[in-house]
Amino acid sequence: MSTAPATPGPDAPTASGTGTASPAGAEHDGAELRRIHGFLSAFTRRQAARTVDFPGGFAALNDAYALSHGDNHVLVDGPTDPGALPGRVDALLSHLPHRTVYVLDAAVAAACAEPLERAGYTRATVLLMRHTGPLPELGGAREVDLPALSGPVAESWRRFLPDVGEEVIRDLVGRREARRRGTSDVRFLASHDEWGEVASWADLYLDPVAGVAQVEDLVTAASHLRQGHAGVVLDTALRLAAGAGCATVFLSALADDWPRHWYERRGFVPVGAVECFERA
């Protein structure tokens, strides 16, 4: 899971889905959430250059992108000792200037919140949203190689994080290469303007065996906002996921940021959340 802002840009307001919760109800949502949690844990392990286990979770580490929080963090995916967690994180991430902890289970997150916040962590809720709307009729984005994205991605990170140095930007751009290890089918999608310039892009992670797909880092270049490009990328991802036999398609969005509402208008509904604890 990435800590990158999922910022599509407020493109065309037309929704491709109803945003209505599945009629199968809470039991169905619970099963969907378990599948999503399993996907996230497995993807994080495979993407990491190395992992270190502890009771209830593991550290996912990649020294090649040491300044990327999304590539150097702790994931709690099971029951753990809340009181011991801050010390464990310090020990596991002692070589880094930052601390990031993701907790998948809501009850575990609630138990861990006080010890982590007492240790100086701030907390953010990241919604896990699955697609429930009808399959879009059209796509229009195409798969691209990573070099085609390096310039637009770097520019977007400079916009989102204007105070960081170029070494941070380098890691945030380069880390996409490691995502190829996350699952058997990783695709990088982009919508282009009439002159062939990349306007909007996203990652698509497909696991046809598990029937799960994730859309990640959907971003629109500043010069192409409100032109419909993010919708083109998202619709293409949904069609590709359906074609691969992935019935569960999800993405993540900060609970208190506006993109979640854009996703809701396009047929995504929250089925759970990941609690993210960070300390600089």
C-alpha positions in Angstrom: 0.0 0.0 0.0 1.2 3.4 -0.9 1.0 6.6 1.1 0.8 8.6 -2.1 -2.2 10.9 -2.3 -4.8 9.3 -4.5 -5.6 12.5 -6.4 -7.4 12.1 -9.7 -8.4 15.7 -10.1 -12.0 16.8 -10.3 -12.7 15.7 -13.8 -16.1 15.4 -15.4 -18.7 15.1 -12.7 -20.7 12.4 -14.4 -20.7 9.2 -12.3 -20.3 5.8 -13.8 -21.9 4.0 -10.8 -24.6 4.6 -8.2 -22.4 4.6 -5.1 -25.0 2.4 -3.4 -23.9 -0.3 -1.0 -24.2 -3.9 -2.1 -27.5 -5.5 -1.3 -25.7 -8.6 0.0 -25.1 -6.6 3.2 -22.6 -6.7 5.9 -21.7 -10.4 5.6 -20.7 -9.8 1.9 -18.7 -6.7 2.9 -16.9 -8.7 5.6 -15.9 -11.3 3.1 -14.8 -8.6 0.6 -12.7 -7.0 3.3 -11.0 -10.2 4.3 -10.0 -10.8 0.6 -8.7 -7.2 0.4 -6.7 -7.6 3.6 -5.2 -10.8 2.3 -4.3 -9.1 -1.0 -2.6 -6.2 0.8 -0.5 -8.4 3.1 0.6 -10.6 0.3 1.4 -7.7 -2.1 3.4 -5.9 0.6 5.5 -9.0 1.4 6.3 -9.7 -2.3 7.0 -6.1 -3.2 9.5 -5.7 -0.3 13.2 -6.3 -0.8 13.2 -7.9 2.7 10.8 -8.5 5.5 11.2 -8.9 9.2 8.4 -10.7 11.1 7.1 -10.1 14.6 4.0 -11.4 16.4 1.1 -9.9 14.5 2.9 -8.3 11.6 6.1 -7.6 9.7 8.3 -4.8 8.6 8.5 -4.3 4.8 11.9 -2.8 3.8 13.7 -1.6 0.7 17.0 0.2 1.1 17.0 1.2 -2.6 14.1 3.6 -1.8 14.9 4.4 1.8 13.1 7.8 1.8 9.8 6.2 0.6 7.5 5.6 3.5 5.4 3.3 1.3 8.4 1.0 0.9 9.7 1.1 4.4 7.1 0.6 7.0 5.5 -1.8 9.5 2.2 -3.6 8.6 0.2 -5.1 11.4 -2.1 -7.7 9.9 -2.9 -9.8 12.9 -3.3 -9.7 16.7 -0.3 -8.0 18.4 0.8 -6.6 21.7 -0.2 -2.9 21.6 2.1 -1.8 24.4 5.1 -3.4 22.8 4.4 -2.1 19.3 6.1 1.4 19.5 9.3 -0.2 20.7 9.2 -2.9 18.1 8.7 -0.3 15.3 11.7 1.8 16.6 13.9 -1.3 16.6 12.8 -2.4 13.1 13.0 1.0 11.5 16.0 2.3 13.6 18.0 3.0 10.4 15.3 5.3 9.0 14.4 8.9 9.8 10.7 8.2 9.6 8.2 5.8 11.2 5.1 4.5 9.4 2.7 1.8 10.8 -0.3 0.4 9.0 -2.9 -1.6 11.0 -5.5 -3.6 9.0 -7.9 -4.7 11.7 -10.2 -2.1 13.3 -10.1 -3.6 16.7 -6.4 -4.0 16.7 -6.0 -0.4 15.5 -8.1 0.8 18.3 -6.0 -1.0 20.9 -2.7 0.2 19.3 -3.8 3.8 18.9 -3.1 5.0 22.5 0.4 3.5 22.8 1.4 4.8 19.4 -0.1 8.3 19.9 1.6 8.5 23.3 4.9 7.8 21.4 4.3 10.7 19.2 2.5 9.2 16.2 -0.2 11.0 14.3 -3.1 9.0 12.9 -5.0 9.0 9.6 -7.8 6.8 8.3 -7.4 5.3 4.9 -10.6 3.9 3.5 -10.7 0.7 1.5 -13.3 1.2 -1.2 -14.6 -1.5 -3.6 -16.3 -1.0 -6.9 -20.0 -1.9 -6.9 -21.3 0.1 -9.8 -21.8 -1.2 -13.4 -18.8 -1.9 -15.6 -18.0 1.2 -17.7 -18.8 0.8 -21.3 -15.6 2.6 -22.5 -12.0 2.8 -21.4 -9.5 4.6 -23.5 -6.3 4.5 -21.5 -3.4 2.3 -22.5 -0.6 0.4 -20.8 2.7 2.3 -20.7 6.3 1.5 -19.7 7.7 3.2 -16.6 10.0 5.6 -18.4 6.9 7.3 -19.9 5.7 8.1 -16.4 8.9 9.3 -14.8 8.6 12.9 -15.8 4.8 13.3 -15.0 5.2 11.5 -11.7 8.1 13.6 -10.6 6.2 16.8 -11.5 3.2 15.6 -9.5 5.3 14.8 -6.4 6.9 18.2 -6.6 3.4 19.7 -6.5 2.2 17.5 -3.6 5.4 17.8 -1.6 7.0 21.2 -2.5 9.3 21.2 0.5 11.1 17.9 0.0 14.5 17.5 -1.7 15.1 15.9 -5.1 16.4 12.7 -3.4 13.0 12.1 -2.0 11.4 12.7 -5.4 13.9 10.3 -6.9 12.8 7.5 -4.5 9.1 8.2 -5.0 9.5 8.0 -8.7 11.8 5.0 -8.8 9.8 2.9 -6.3 7.3 1.9 -9.0 9.8 -0.6 -10.3 9.5 -2.6 -7.1 5.8 -2.9 -7.5 6.2 -5.4 -10.3 7.0 -8.0 -7.7 3.8 -7.4 -5.8 1.6 -9.7 -7.9 1.6 -11.8 -11.1 0.2 -9.0 -13.3 1.1 -5.4 -12.7 0.2 -2.8 -15.3 0.8 0.9 -15.5 -2.0 2.8 -17.3 -2.1 6.3 -18.7 -4.5 8.6 -20.6 -2.9 10.9 -23.1 -4.0 14.2 -24.6 -4.3 14.9 -28.3 -0.6 15.6 -28.6 0.4 12.4 -26.9 1.3 13.9 -23.6 0.6 11.8 -20.5 -2.3 13.5 -18.7 -3.4 11.0 -16.0 -2.1 7.6 -14.8 -2.5 4.8 -12.3 -1.2 1.4 -11.3 -3.4 -1.7 -11.7 -2.5 -4.8 -9.7 -4.2 -8.0 -10.7 -4.4 -11.3 -8.9 -6.8 -13.5 -11.1 -6.3 -16.5 -8.9 -7.6 -14.7 -5.8 -10.1 -12.7 -8.0 -8.8 -9.4 -6.6 -7.5 -6.2 -8.2 -6.3 -2.9 -6.8 -6.2 0.5 -8.5 -3.4 2.6 -6.9 -2.0 6.1 -7.3 -4.5 7.5 -9.6 -3.2 11.0 -10.4 -3.8 13.7 -13.0 -1.2 16.2 -14.1 -2.0 19.8 -13.0 -2.2 21.0 -16.6 -4.9 18.4 -17.4 -7.3 18.7 -14.5 -11.1 18.7 -15.2 -10.6 17.2 -18.7 -11.9 13.7 -17.9 -8.6 11.9 -18.1 -8.8 10.4 -14.6 -12.1 8.8 -15.4 -10.7 7.3 -18.6 -7.9 5.7 -16.6 -10.2 4.4 -13.9 -12.7 3.0 -16.4 -9.9 1.3 -18.3 -8.7 -0.3 -15.1 -12.1 -1.5 -14.2 -12.6 -3.1 -17.6 -9.2 -4.8 -17.5 -9.9 -6.1 -14.0 -13.2 -7.6 -15.2 -11.5 -9.1 -18.2 -8.9 -10.8 -15.9 -11.7 -12.3 -13.8 -11.2 -10.1 -10.7 -14.6 -9.7 -9.1 -13.3 -7.6 -6.2 -11.8 -4.3 -7.4 -10.7 -1.9 -4.7 -8.7 1.3 -4.1 -7.7 3.4 -1.1 -8.6 7.0 -0.2 -8.0 9.2 2.8 -11.3 9.4 4.8 -11.0 13.2 5.2 -10.0 14.1 1.7 -12.1 15.0 -1.3 -11.1 12.2 -3.7 -13.1 9.7 -1.8 -16.3 11.5 -2.9 -15.2 11.4 -6.5 -14.7 7.7 -6.2 -18.1 7.3 -4.6 -19.7 9.0 -7.6 -18.0 6.4 -9.8 -19.4 3.4 -7.9 -17.0 2.8 -5.1 -18.2 2.2 -1.5 -16.2 1.9 1.7 -15.9 -1.7 3.1 -13.3 -1.0 5.8 -10.3 1.1 6.6 -6.6 0.9 7.3 -5.3 3.0 10.2 -2.0 4.7 9.3 0.2 6.0 12.1 3.2 8.2 11.2 6.0 9.9 13.1 8.6 12.1 11.4 
